[in-house]
Amino acid sequence: MVGASFDTVAEQKSFVDTEEFPFTLISDTDRTMGAAYEVIRPADQGLDDYPLRITYLLSPDGMIAEVYDLNSSKDPLDEHAANLLADIARLK
């Protein structure tokens, strides 16, 4: 599992240390990855420092198998995690 945000490496390290976050984080300050994965918010939303919250599940061959848009979802995060884990098991 890998997370990405527009934060700097130093900001991410602080978050990892403070929250004891167990996953790798990628710093995307130039938003190259954000553009490729279409997570840059429209300028009129006023939250352009923050990427859209989207989870991509990649298949074993590296293709996008599922997309979970957490911005419009009413599902709590634990339900999202359960759905994600079920899809991972399905793809094995």
Summary of the structure (lengths in Angstrom):
residues: 92
radius of gyration: 14.2
end to end distance: 15.3
largest distance: 40.5
contacts: 193
relative contact order: 0.13
helix: 37%
strand: 21%
